[in-house]
Amino acid sequence: MTVAAAGALVAQTVMQHRDTLPKINLSNLIRLKPEAITGVASVIDGDTIEVHGQRIRFNGIDAPESRQYCDDAKGFEYPCGRRSAEALDNFLAASRPVHCTFVTWDRYHRFVGDCQRGDGANVAAWMVEHGQAIDWPRYSHGAYAPQQAKAKAAKLGLWVGNFQAPWDWRASQADGTAPASQPLGLVNRKLVAQSGDYSCEPRRYCSQINSCDEAQWYLHNCSWGPKLDRDSDGVACETLC
């Protein structure tokens, strides 16, 4: 079917049933349902992979975004988005290839699917059960609620401290609505920036910093660094400088 023919079909259907039909996604009508995809995955983030050039979003779960930070048990910030991606990468590497069956297309034109590891383990279920992602009731209808209850009770992964649901975090970011653009393997795979004795993990406060040089390093190298410069004058922890 050509694009023009598909468009005409949609228009005719809407005119005949405009009061009874839900909103129609034209791209889903035009695009044929793809075959299942099997191959070695590149990890984009905790809920998205790429196989043979096709971006695949796991159905029914949501993981923290690559730039998202959460609080650990002691209240220190850590890069939970990167942790989630690393956990997925390690999990998939243990039994290749991954096999994904199609569910739908999302608004970013990604293949949304149910994926299994080479040994048959359900990828989404494992991520939720180990606290590296959460059940997304809007799409899962509670399918992963039992795994989430286990992770929460055991304080695994995200549940060790406090975190913002990924969908809420994205909504709070002016530029955080688009998905990550590069596989994990094409980005610096270190969880945090490091230089000599300094590290961005965990987050530090001025009362925990020993020198002006250290404070300035955090300011310029860590996502939370600007919080040390309360008056935005370019100098962190001024009592030390």
PEVENSUL-V568884 format. One record per residue. N is the residue number from 1. RES is the residue in three letters. NEAR is the number of other ideal C-beta (glycine too) atoms within 12 Angstrom. D_FIRST is the distance of its C-alpha to the first C-alpha in Angstrom with 1 decimal. Layout:
BEGIN
n->N res->RES near->NEAR d_first->D_FIRST
n->N res->RES near->NEAR d_first->D_FIRST
END
This chain:
BEGIN
n->1 res->MET near->13 d_first->0.0
n->2 res->THR near->9 d_first->3.8
n->3 res->VAL near->14 d_first->6.7
n->4 res->ALA near->11 d_first->8.2
n->5 res->ALA near->13 d_first->6.2
n->6 res->ALA near->21 d_first->6.4
n->7 res->GLY near->18 d_first->9.9
n->8 res->ALA near->17 d_first->10.8
n->9 res->LEU near->19 d_first->10.2
n->10 res->VAL near->25 d_first->12.3
n->11 res->ALA near->17 d_first->14.9
n->12 res->GLN near->15 d_first->15.3
n->13 res->THR near->18 d_first->15.8
n->14 res->VAL near->19 d_first->18.3
n->15 res->MET near->12 d_first->20.2
n->16 res->GLN near->12 d_first->20.7
n->17 res->HIS near->13 d_first->21.7
n->18 res->ARG near->14 d_first->22.8
n->19 res->ASP near->8 d_first->26.1
n->20 res->THR near->9 d_first->25.0
n->21 res->LEU near->15 d_first->21.9
n->22 res->PRO near->11 d_first->22.5
n->23 res->LYS near->9 d_first->21.0
n->24 res->ILE near->20 d_first->17.3
n->25 res->ASN near->17 d_first->16.2
n->26 res->LEU near->19 d_first->13.0
n->27 res->SER near->19 d_first->12.8
n->28 res->ASN near->23 d_first->13.0
n->29 res->LEU near->23 d_first->10.1
n->30 res->ILE near->21 d_first->7.8
n->31 res->ARG near->18 d_first->9.7
n->32 res->LEU near->12 d_first->9.8
n->33 res->LYS near->16 d_first->13.3
n->34 res->PRO near->22 d_first->15.4
n->35 res->GLU near->14 d_first->18.1
n->36 res->ALA near->22 d_first->21.7
n->37 res->ILE near->28 d_first->23.5
n->38 res->THR near->21 d_first->27.0
n->39 res->GLY near->21 d_first->29.4
n->40 res->VAL near->22 d_first->32.2
n->41 res->ALA near->38 d_first->31.7
n->42 res->SER near->31 d_first->32.9
n->43 res->VAL near->41 d_first->34.0
n->44 res->ILE near->37 d_first->32.9
n->45 res->ASP near->45 d_first->34.9
n->46 res->GLY near->46 d_first->36.0
n->47 res->ASP near->47 d_first->32.6
n->48 res->THR near->47 d_first->30.2
n->49 res->ILE near->46 d_first->29.9
n->50 res->GLU near->31 d_first->27.9
n->51 res->VAL near->31 d_first->27.0
n->52 res->HIS near->20 d_first->25.7
n->53 res->GLY near->13 d_first->24.8
n->54 res->GLN near->28 d_first->22.8
n->55 res->ARG near->31 d_first->24.5
n->56 res->ILE near->45 d_first->25.1
n->57 res->ARG near->39 d_first->26.7
n->58 res->PHE near->47 d_first->28.7
n->59 res->ASN near->35 d_first->27.8
n->60 res->GLY near->34 d_first->30.6
n->61 res->ILE near->47 d_first->33.2
n->62 res->ASP near->41 d_first->34.3
n->63 res->ALA near->49 d_first->36.7
n->64 res->PRO near->42 d_first->38.9
n->65 res->GLU near->39 d_first->37.4
n->66 res->SER near->39 d_first->38.7
n->67 res->ARG near->27 d_first->41.1
n->68 res->GLN near->36 d_first->42.2
n->69 res->TYR near->35 d_first->45.9
n->70 res->CYS near->38 d_first->47.5
n->71 res->ASP near->23 d_first->51.1
n->72 res->ASP near->23 d_first->52.8
n->73 res->ALA near->17 d_first->55.6
n->74 res->LYS near->15 d_first->58.1
n->75 res->GLY near->16 d_first->56.1
n->76 res->PHE near->25 d_first->55.3
n->77 res->GLU near->30 d_first->51.8
n->78 res->TYR near->35 d_first->49.8
n->79 res->PRO near->36 d_first->46.3
n->80 res->CYS near->43 d_first->44.5
n->81 res->GLY near->44 d_first->41.1
n->82 res->ARG near->36 d_first->42.2
n->83 res->ARG near->39 d_first->44.0
n->84 res->SER near->46 d_first->40.9
n->85 res->ALA near->41 d_first->38.9
n->86 res->GLU near->33 d_first->41.8
n->87 res->ALA near->35 d_first->42.1
n->88 res->LEU near->42 d_first->38.4
n->89 res->ASP near->32 d_first->38.8
n->90 res->ASN near->21 d_first->41.9
n->91 res->PHE near->33 d_first->40.5
n->92 res->LEU near->38 d_first->37.4
n->93 res->ALA near->21 d_first->39.7
n->94 res->ALA near->17 d_first->41.8
n->95 res->SER near->19 d_first->39.3
n->96 res->ARG near->22 d_first->36.3
n->97 res->PRO near->24 d_first->33.4
n->98 res->VAL near->40 d_first->31.4
n->99 res->HIS near->29 d_first->28.6
n->100 res->CYS near->36 d_first->26.0
n->101 res->THR near->23 d_first->23.5
n->102 res->PHE near->25 d_first->20.7
n->103 res->VAL near->25 d_first->21.3
n->104 res->THR near->24 d_first->19.2
n->105 res->TRP near->26 d_first->18.5
n->106 res->ASP near->26 d_first->21.5
n->107 res->ARG near->14 d_first->21.9
n->108 res->TYR near->18 d_first->22.6
n->109 res->HIS near->21 d_first->19.3
n->110 res->ARG near->33 d_first->21.4
n->111 res->PHE near->33 d_first->20.7
n->112 res->VAL near->35 d_first->23.0
n->113 res->GLY near->37 d_first->24.4
n->114 res->ASP near->29 d_first->27.4
n->115 res->CYS near->43 d_first->29.3
n->116 res->GLN near->27 d_first->32.2
n->117 res->ARG near->29 d_first->34.7
n->118 res->GLY near->20 d_first->35.5
n->119 res->ASP near->16 d_first->38.2
n->120 res->GLY near->13 d_first->35.9
n->121 res->ALA near->21 d_first->37.3
n->122 res->ASN near->27 d_first->35.0
n->123 res->VAL near->48 d_first->34.7
n->124 res->ALA near->43 d_first->34.2
n->125 res->ALA near->31 d_first->37.1
n->126 res->TRP near->37 d_first->39.4
n->127 res->MET near->48 d_first->38.8
n->128 res->VAL near->41 d_first->39.7
n->129 res->GLU near->32 d_first->42.6
n->130 res->HIS near->35 d_first->44.1
n->131 res->GLY near->35 d_first->43.9
n->132 res->GLN near->44 d_first->41.5
n->133 res->ALA near->48 d_first->38.8
n->134 res->ILE near->44 d_first->38.7
n->135 res->ASP near->36 d_first->36.9
n->136 res->TRP near->30 d_first->34.4
n->137 res->PRO near->18 d_first->34.7
n->138 res->ARG near->16 d_first->32.0
n->139 res->TYR near->24 d_first->29.4
n->140 res->SER near->27 d_first->31.5
n->141 res->HIS near->12 d_first->33.3
n->142 res->GLY near->18 d_first->36.4
n->143 res->ALA near->23 d_first->35.2
n->144 res->TYR near->37 d_first->37.4
n->145 res->ALA near->21 d_first->40.3
n->146 res->PRO near->16 d_first->42.6
n->147 res->GLN near->32 d_first->42.2
n->148 res->GLN near->34 d_first->42.7
n->149 res->ALA near->18 d_first->45.9
n->150 res->LYS near->21 d_first->47.2
n->151 res->ALA near->29 d_first->46.7
n->152 res->LYS near->23 d_first->48.2
n->153 res->ALA near->13 d_first->51.2
n->154 res->ALA near->16 d_first->51.8
n->155 res->LYS near->16 d_first->51.3
n->156 res->LEU near->27 d_first->48.9
n->157 res->GLY near->36 d_first->46.9
n->158 res->LEU near->42 d_first->46.1
n->159 res->TRP near->28 d_first->48.3
n->160 res->VAL near->24 d_first->51.5
n->161 res->GLY near->24 d_first->51.8
n->162 res->ASN near->19 d_first->49.9
n->163 res->PHE near->33 d_first->46.4
n->164 res->GLN near->25 d_first->43.9
n->165 res->ALA near->26 d_first->40.6
n->166 res->PRO near->37 d_first->38.0
n->167 res->TRP near->25 d_first->35.9
n->168 res->ASP near->17 d_first->39.1
n->169 res->TRP near->25 d_first->40.0
n->170 res->ARG near->26 d_first->36.7
n->171 res->ALA near->15 d_first->37.2
n->172 res->SER near->16 d_first->40.7
n->173 res->GLN near->19 d_first->39.6
n->174 res->ALA near->8 d_first->38.7
n->175 res->ASP near->10 d_first->36.6
n->176 res->GLY near->21 d_first->35.9
n->177 res->THR near->16 d_first->32.4
n->178 res->ALA near->20 d_first->30.4
n->179 res->PRO near->31 d_first->30.2
n->180 res->ALA near->34 d_first->32.3
n->181 res->SER near->17 d_first->31.0
n->182 res->GLN near->19 d_first->32.9
n->183 res->PRO near->26 d_first->33.5
n->184 res->LEU near->33 d_first->37.0
n->185 res->GLY near->19 d_first->38.0
n->186 res->LEU near->14 d_first->37.5
n->187 res->VAL near->22 d_first->39.7
n->188 res->ASN near->16 d_first->43.4
n->189 res->ARG near->19 d_first->43.6
n->190 res->LYS near->18 d_first->46.9
n->191 res->LEU near->26 d_first->46.9
n->192 res->VAL near->30 d_first->49.3
n->193 res->ALA near->22 d_first->51.0
n->194 res->GLN near->16 d_first->54.3
n->195 res->SER near->17 d_first->57.2
n->196 res->GLY near->10 d_first->60.5
n->197 res->ASP near->12 d_first->61.9
n->198 res->TYR near->24 d_first->59.3
n->199 res->SER near->22 d_first->56.1
n->200 res->CYS near->29 d_first->53.6
n->201 res->GLU near->26 d_first->53.7
n->202 res->PRO near->25 d_first->55.1
n->203 res->ARG near->29 d_first->55.2
n->204 res->ARG near->32 d_first->58.8
n->205 res->TYR near->22 d_first->60.8
n->206 res->CYS near->26 d_first->63.6
n->207 res->SER near->11 d_first->66.2
n->208 res->GLN near->18 d_first->64.9
n->209 res->ILE near->27 d_first->64.8
n->210 res->ASN near->16 d_first->67.9
n->211 res->SER near->19 d_first->67.7
n->212 res->CYS near->19 d_first->66.4
n->213 res->ASP near->20 d_first->64.7
n->214 res->GLU near->28 d_first->62.9
n->215 res->ALA near->33 d_first->61.7
n->216 res->GLN near->26 d_first->60.4
n->217 res->TRP near->26 d_first->58.5
n->218 res->TYR near->39 d_first->56.7
n->219 res->LEU near->33 d_first->56.1
n->220 res->HIS near->22 d_first->54.3
n->221 res->ASN near->24 d_first->52.5
n->222 res->CYS near->33 d_first->51.5
n->223 res->SER near->27 d_first->48.9
n->224 res->TRP near->28 d_first->51.6
n->225 res->GLY near->30 d_first->54.2
n->226 res->PRO near->21 d_first->54.0
n->227 res->LYS near->21 d_first->55.4
n->228 res->LEU near->36 d_first->58.6
n->229 res->ASP near->23 d_first->59.0
n->230 res->ARG near->17 d_first->59.6
n->231 res->ASP near->12 d_first->60.7
n->232 res->SER near->12 d_first->58.0
n->233 res->ASP near->13 d_first->60.7
n->234 res->GLY near->16 d_first->59.4
n->235 res->VAL near->22 d_first->62.1
n->236 res->ALA near->33 d_first->61.4
n->237 res->CYS near->29 d_first->64.1
n->238 res->GLU near->19 d_first->66.7
n->239 res->THR near->15 d_first->69.6
n->240 res->LEU near->23 d_first->69.2
n->241 res->CYS near->19 d_first->68.9
END
